[in-house]
Amino acid sequence: MEEQELIEAKRARNFIWTAAEKYEFEPMFLAFSPDGTADMYLNLIIGLAYKWYDQEKIDVFFNQLGGKNQELYEGLLWIGLENALYQKEEKKRTALLDLRKEYARESLRRYRKYKEYSRIDQIRNGHCREILGQSSGLKEEDEQILHAFSFSEDMSTDQILEQTRENLWKYFAYRPTEKKKGNYFLQKVSGVFQSFGKVSATYVRARNYDDQNTFFDGKSGIMERGRHYIFQLSLQRNPEETKRYVEACFGKSIYSQEYQEKIEQKLCVGNHKNCHLLFTKGNSRAREDDLKESETEKNRNKIYTGENELSKIKGKREKKEIREFQAETARQYEKNKKHYEQNYSIYQNAIRRLTEKLKICLEEQEERFPEKAAHGKLNPQEVWKAVYLDDPRVFERKEEVEIPGFSVDILIDASSSRKQMQEQIAAQAYILSKSLKQCKIPVQIYSYCSIRGYTILHIFPNCKEEREDELFRYVAAGNNRDGLALRAAGHLMENGEKRKRILLVLTDASPQDDQDSGEGAFYKNKEYTDLLAIQDTAKEVQNLKQKGIQVIGIFMGSARSGEVAGKIFGQNLIKIRNISDFSQAVGRVLQEIVFS
């Protein structure tokens, strides 16, 4: 799949999830405009169907529709659903009116270009004319059909389905029949409002989006279809339940509640207002030496696992999702380790080569630099200054320069777009951690993703011998709110001991999250995606630079996203073609920094 399709598929999901006000499902079909961009209005309608109607009953009904006129029957039902759903939401969501009219105008504009169109196209565009306050322009029978499917907001799921059955029998002598096999709710909406034919103004693609990455061949590492757990939950729900859910999946916070709130008051502002942060060591264990000084003595002695928080979760469905995610995370850990073991000699050679290169660079810098002083070894060329300028600093004293004089933090994108390369990313992170440790370069590695309004930073240990396999716990899930992740990284780096601090960011330059930017109104262009998210990320890069942190982007993605990466990181950008180039790229960056 092309990178741009992935981006638009994510946007479509975000529209659906936002409208549905729930995120524990994976829509298998999404609405797009003919140019391939996610259609906001149609995706919102799909999401509202999840919000207001009984999903299981509609599952069954869509599964019963078939025959040569299947597209017609489904299209008519969706016209009726759109009509009812709009009525339900128009008073609360005033922006929906403008979106609906814009959709109708655009549909009719494209419709006029074609001379051939099916019956559902004609009826659908008659519906669009009525949305704009015009006559439908339909023949008498088709106008009767359209009005028969003009369902109202007060109709229940059962009433809508029963009325649909009556209409199909009355106008087409057709009765929906149960099939042994078929697709489920929203899997069969290929003719929701527009067909795949010539007059298509918008359409729903009949394909699954498994977040594949174009730079990796094979299926190793991708979560099996249907195993897209935990992805998002409306923050309109109980915030405490949301926090417990996220911590059960990813691990307890390393901070006390009081200190955590102080961090969010400082960082979760502006575009990230109403968002939350989770700094965690993961679910495997949290030892005393990993906990911050702000932790209470009670918390210092705890060992956290997902089960601790799971016991507090109320909903059965959520408990099931958490257990499934925990199981998938455990499987991915084993996959990451197995991949490394199967390629052990290759990766060991990579560690050795990178370590040797860095040591050579550092050794060349390990020299004593002369400094002017009032005592020490006399410098004959400076004696005249003592005579004529009364300057006693005519001696040299050599002072040892700190080597290395910098620390390295590595921030790794762990959103679902990285599913295809989880094993490779874990291995590359391991190579870097081992090599930098052997060169005595201070290093901290953390991954980030955004789920249910939380941006999670998984902080990996500094490759201590007894915990060196912790980097294999890297797992990809959810979205990526890059701007907030960079703020969080700045927080972790602010007390660095070295004079020079370097932040390396592995990114695809596609920041987006389902949680709106700031307090953006529902259905407005406040989604954390596209230009808004890019500008926010670029701004955070500049803010870190002003704090004395050198930020370098390591980009892997499409040519289009490469242009975006350039806008975010400017000259401090390195492009790689394959994830296996990650550690080598970091090595090149550090070599340049050593000699700068």
ZADOVO-763464 format. One line per 2 residues: number of its first residue (from 1); for each residue x, y, z of C-alpha. Coordinates in steps of 0.001 Angstrom, whole numbers, plus 500000, padded with zeros to 6 digits. Example, Ala and Ser with C-alpha at 12.3 -4.5 7.8 and 13.67 -1.06 7.14 Angstrom:
<rs>
1	512300/495500/507800  513670/498940/507140
</rs>
This chain:
<rs>
1	500000/500000/500000  501262/503490/499201
3	502190/505695/502125  499546/508258/501209
5	496810/505624/501243  497875/504676/504751
7	497619/508298/505839  494145/508718/504346
9	492996/505383/505822  494074/506623/509255
11	492173/509869/508758  489054/507967/507710
13	489263/505798/510833  489659/508884/513002
15	486479/510418/511566  484561/507185/512160
17	485866/506673/515696  485215/510294/516657
19	481616/510164/515453  481016/506749/517039
21	482417/507993/520363  484104/504642/520824
23	487280/503107/519548  487186/499454/520458
25	486342/498389/516900  488214/498336/513620
27	486094/499557/510680  486922/497357/507748
29	485622/499713/505044  486249/503417/504839
31	484820/506246/502740  487054/508090/500273
33	486669/510780/497653  487664/509968/494066
35	491021/511678/494601  491783/509172/497361
37	491352/511516/500317  489218/510480/503286
39	485667/511801/502921  484850/513518/506190
41	481072/513539/505941  480553/509944/504821
43	482981/508606/507409  481167/510573/510095
45	477887/509001/508965  479443/505534/509172
47	480632/506340/512680  477245/507667/513744
49	475659/504404/512619  477857/502663/515182
51	476867/505211/517797  473079/505127/517426
53	472053/501712/516133  472329/498081/517166
55	475438/496895/515371  474672/493181/515598
57	471213/493535/514073  472505/495624/511207
59	475299/493058/510784  472749/490404/510079
61	470634/492569/507800  473491/493675/505558
63	474510/490045/505354  471053/489185/503999
65	471139/491662/501117  472238/490219/497790
67	471270/489529/494206  471969/491511/491069
69	470515/494665/492660  472499/494380/495881
71	474177/497749/495392  470784/499389/494881
73	469333/497861/498061  472332/498775/500180
75	472484/502288/498747  468838/502919/499558
77	469293/501723/503129  472264/504035/503585
79	470293/506971/502198  467711/506256/504881
81	470345/505901/507600  472030/509136/506551
83	468714/510974/506718  467927/509691/510208
85	471429/510164/511570  471631/513716/510321
87	468389/514560/512123  469717/513023/515334
89	472922/515069/515301  472084/518380/513566
91	470993/520243/516698  474058/519241/518704
93	476569/519439/515864  475814/522622/513952
95	478794/522133/511629  477133/518989/510276
97	474745/521066/508151  477599/522698/506242
99	479343/519356/505769  476164/517781/504454
101	475511/520564/501941  479116/520537/500821
103	478866/516790/500221  475643/517221/498219
105	477042/520028/496056  480233/518112/495296
107	478258/514964/494426  476041/516841/491980
109	479002/518663/490442  480643/515369/489532
111	477328/513771/488591  476751/516263/485770
113	479927/515180/484002  478532/511773/483109
115	475760/510667/480779  475466/507100/482024
117	474385/506343/485572  472600/503571/487415
119	469266/503776/489175  470859/504131/492614
121	472993/506963/491227  469869/508764/490039
123	468027/508291/493344  471070/509249/495380
125	471572/512449/493457  467893/513236/493755
127	468493/512965/497499  471405/515407/497189
129	469210/517909/495364  466645/517755/498146
131	469423/518320/500708  470101/521601/498878
133	466423/522556/498939  465786/521725/495286
135	463328/519419/493584  464627/515857/493355
137	464195/515847/489560  463300/512140/489728
139	460599/510195/487961  457481/509694/490067
141	458274/506089/491079  461875/506822/491986
143	460810/509850/494021  458350/507610/495906
145	461183/505174/496616  463438/507974/497843
147	460784/509293/500216  459978/505790/501427
149	463602/505517/502560  463644/508960/504177
151	463856/507527/507680  463330/509799/510668
153	465387/510309/513812  462815/508739/516129
155	462968/505342/514422  464710/502526/516289
157	467004/499957/514706  464143/497444/514495
159	461804/499988/512901  464405/500984/510300
161	465083/497397/509325  461408/496480/509210
163	460598/499506/507060  463464/498571/504743
165	462061/495047/504353  458610/496449/503514
167	460036/498923/501015  462149/496314/499248
169	459156/494010/498885  456788/496782/497805
171	459002/498347/495132  461233/495448/494060
173	459430/492285/495192  462636/491409/497032
175	462983/489741/500431  466344/489720/502240
177	467416/486137/502909  469914/484718/505336
179	473194/483517/503845  475606/480983/505194
181	478532/483311/504747  478905/487009/504237
183	480433/490235/505364  479574/492098/508504
185	478365/495566/509365  480054/498247/507243
187	481979/495610/505295  479310/495721/502600
189	478957/499442/502110  480604/499582/498708
191	477511/501352/497461  476773/503412/500535
193	476193/506707/498760  478132/506398/495552
195	478927/503466/493317  482295/502404/491970
197	481079/503345/488496  481533/506386/486320
199	479389/508732/488378  481147/508011/491631
201	481572/511207/493636  482727/509348/496718
203	483226/505694/497361  484156/503099/499930
205	487088/500909/499037  486494/497191/499305
207	489841/496351/500870  491384/495955/504276
209	493997/498310/505660  496561/496356/507645
211	498986/499246/508093  501527/497705/505750
213	504757/499550/505117  506056/499858/501595
215	509672/499550/502675  509388/496076/504152
217	508648/492853/502358  506881/489987/504047
219	504348/489593/506811  506565/488850/509779
221	505699/491171/512636  502265/492361/511592
223	499424/491684/513995  496976/489225/512545
225	493938/490739/510885  491317/491552/513448
227	493857/491834/516270  493872/495619/516351
229	493201/495874/520056  492877/498873/522361
231	492949/501494/519650  491341/504511/521212
233	488421/505347/523412  486427/508539/523617
235	487640/510731/526456  484033/511540/527236
237	484161/508356/529296  485417/508159/532854
239	489009/509493/532795  490026/507207/535657
241	488821/504172/533739  490713/505338/530682
243	493894/505737/532709  493535/502275/534224
245	492924/500832/530777  496049/502416/529293
247	498238/501479/532265  496945/497900/532182
249	498047/497700/528564  501371/499537/528738
251	502480/499631/532350  502254/501816/535425
253	503558/505383/535426  507035/505856/536863
255	505767/509007/538569  503471/509625/541504
257	500005/510971/540741  500915/514377/542133
259	504081/514706/540066  502320/513354/536987
261	499695/516091/537254  502419/518740/537487
263	504036/517425/534318  500722/517465/532421
265	499937/520992/533642  503234/522052/532101
267	503248/520018/528896  499627/519261/527976
269	498710/522793/526932  497969/524580/523672
271	497457/522050/520883  497702/519276/523463
273	495170/520549/525962  492983/517722/527333
275	495645/515154/526396  497569/513032/528881
277	501046/511524/529177  502227/508171/530459
279	505908/507616/531222  506346/503907/531812
281	508990/501195/532027  506473/498705/530643
283	504557/495844/532192  507465/493438/532625
285	508757/494924/535882  509523/498223/537569
287	512498/497969/539899  513355/500416/542621
289	516259/501890/540670  513889/502792/537827
291	511555/504874/539989  512014/508619/540285
293	512721/510446/543519  509225/511878/543421
295	507737/508403/544017  506437/507599/547482
297	508063/504911/549603  504948/502809/549156
299	505257/502895/545388  508995/502217/545503
301	508405/498710/546776  505781/497744/544214
303	506292/495592/541171  503755/496619/538551
305	502173/494399/535961  499174/494808/533732
307	497253/492445/535999  497401/494985/538831
309	495362/497438/536801  493310/494813/535012
311	491666/493814/538277  490295/497359/538568
313	488719/497410/535093  484928/497124/535236
315	483853/496315/531691  484088/492705/530512
317	484751/493801/526965  487625/496029/527998
319	489124/493298/530157  489047/490998/527183
321	490741/493601/524971  493453/494196/527571
323	494176/490481/527964  494334/490083/524201
325	496714/493020/523872  498893/491725/526679
327	499009/488330/524984  499887/489926/521635
329	502586/492023/523311  504078/488889/524854
331	504017/487161/521455  505707/490149/519839
333	508425/490077/522509  509153/486466/521618
335	509106/487298/517899  511574/490140/518445
337	513951/487890/520386  513626/485051/517901
339	514379/487378/514992  517529/488601/516725
341	518673/485089/517573  518115/483910/514010
343	520278/486769/512742  522667/486759/515681
345	525928/486811/513739  524753/489639/511487
347	523698/491826/514391  526787/491036/516460
349	528954/492135/513537  526894/495315/513299
351	527506/496027/516995  531237/495387/516596
353	531578/497608/513506  529622/500496/515000
355	531510/500260/518287  534891/500299/516548
357	533993/503331/514428  532808/505314/517420
359	535804/504358/519567  538228/505478/516867
361	536475/508846/516689  536478/509263/520451
363	540128/508227/520819  541182/510879/518328
365	539550/513452/520575  541190/512202/523774
367	543996/514728/523952  544912/517561/526260
369	544279/521043/524973  546616/523868/526123
371	545118/526643/528197  546702/529988/529075
373	547677/530178/532757  549756/532191/535249
375	551904/529151/535959  552940/525949/534232
377	555151/525492/531173  556505/528759/529769
379	555403/529650/526245  558262/531781/524765
381	555974/533289/522125  553797/534838/524844
383	556585/536418/526995  556191/539832/525338
385	552698/540097/526794  554100/539959/530313
387	556570/542740/529528  554401/545128/527524
389	550830/544227/528563  551461/543180/532146
391	549661/539894/531365  550943/537067/533606
393	549254/534341/531495  552375/533441/529511
395	552384/529844/530657  550473/526797/529356
397	548491/524356/531416  546914/521381/529738
399	543465/520468/530930  541767/517224/530015
401	538623/517593/527908  535642/515432/528803
403	535231/512626/526250  532531/512113/525241
405	531006/515477/525982  527514/514546/524855
407	524590/512276/525676  522209/510630/523217
409	518456/510138/523495  516678/508096/520823
411	512925/508566/520309  511318/505806/518209
413	507890/505935/516582  505842/502973/517860
415	502530/503722/516137  500663/501038/514202
417	502345/502095/510932  505445/500331/512298
419	503782/496941/512758  505473/495450/509745
421	508964/496081/511105  508723/495592/514852
423	511390/492887/514977  513828/494942/512908
425	513304/498113/514960  513857/496213/518218
427	517075/494728/516827  518366/498105/515625
429	517621/499680/519012  519533/496847/520672
431	522536/497392/518394  522595/501082/519245
433	522236/500564/522962  525019/497966/523129
435	527404/499948/520928  526930/503267/522725
437	527274/501583/526095  530577/499992/525080
439	531806/503439/524030  530655/504859/527396
441	528309/507276/525626  525261/507967/527842
443	522161/506779/525967  518454/506611/526679
445	515977/504969/524290  512214/505345/524399
447	509361/504617/522012  506095/506522/521714
449	502521/506038/520547  499173/507682/521297
451	496078/505825/522447  492816/506931/524049
453	494044/510478/524554  497317/509323/526141
455	500742/509688/524584  502784/506828/525993
457	506575/506936/526296  507978/503469/526932
459	511363/504108/528536  513758/501229/527994
461	516564/500485/530469  520087/501649/529680
463	521044/498170/528489  522280/496952/531877
465	523588/493449/531547  520841/491858/533616
467	518118/493570/531592  519634/493838/528140
469	516696/492051/526482  514180/494710/527540
471	514489/496468/524176  512842/493444/522613
473	509640/494540/524341  509162/497156/521646
475	505624/496865/520236  503707/499072/517797
477	500113/500219/518388  497820/503228/518003
479	498545/506688/516602  501456/509120/516908
481	501077/512597/518420  504590/513699/517542
483	504436/517207/518984  503510/516008/522465
485	506027/513152/522275  508787/515690/521558
487	507685/517781/524528  507831/514681/526703
489	511301/513837/525392  512422/517361/526295
491	511141/516760/529822  513197/513562/530118
493	516306/515332/528800  516110/518570/530753
495	518347/517364/533599  521049/515843/531401
497	524553/515983/532858  526443/516406/529565
499	527043/519816/528049  525708/518677/524670
501	522408/516824/524430  521356/515057/521227
503	517877/513766/520387  517560/511366/517445
505	513998/510774/516224  513007/507804/514052
507	509911/509017/512190  507766/508670/509088
509	506845/512393/509264  503140/511595/509481
511	501945/512906/512860  498267/512252/513572
513	496043/511387/516470  492329/510890/517073
515	492309/513338/519997  491567/516814/518628
517	493977/519704/518843  493219/521802/521904
519	489517/522289/522440  488526/522091/518789
521	484804/521840/518113  483440/518508/517020
523	483442/518063/513236  485680/521095/512767
525	489118/521030/511190  490802/520614/514547
527	491906/517023/514080  495541/516475/515000
529	496601/515588/511488  497738/517111/508195
531	499068/520695/508245  498073/521387/511841
533	500002/518369/513178  503011/519031/510936
535	503288/522654/512027  502915/521660/515666
537	505691/519049/515357  508019/521502/513604
539	507369/524051/516346  508288/521552/519064
541	511542/520737/517263  512422/524431/517315
543	511490/524711/521002  513901/521892/521857
545	516666/523544/519869  516142/526754/521841
547	516708/524716/525002  520087/523617/523681
549	519001/520175/522482  520239/519141/519045
551	517326/517397/517293  518015/515169/514292
553	515298/513382/512352  515961/509953/510860
555	513258/509530/508265  511941/506466/506500
557	508880/506908/504323  507530/508068/500971
559	508854/510904/498828  505859/513055/499737
561	506389/512488/503438  510070/513202/502865
563	509147/516764/501929  507160/517030/505146
565	510114/515683/507130  512247/518437/505626
567	509796/521059/506866  509869/519555/510366
569	513623/519004/510817  515151/521357/508259
571	518811/520591/507548  519017/518174/510483
573	517432/515292/508597  518786/511949/507454
575	516755/509801/505066  517082/506022/505074
577	515581/503525/502656  515354/500562/504995
579	515044/500129/508758  518264/498085/508713
581	520059/501380/507968  518869/502925/511254
583	521850/502102/513473  524304/502959/510682
585	522644/506350/510224  522916/507057/513958
587	526583/506085/513824  527237/508557/511008
589	525492/511322/512909  527537/510738/516043
591	530794/510602/514076  530015/514030/512632
593	529132/515372/516063  532381/514095/517590
595	534416/516010/514990  532253/519147/515066
</rs>
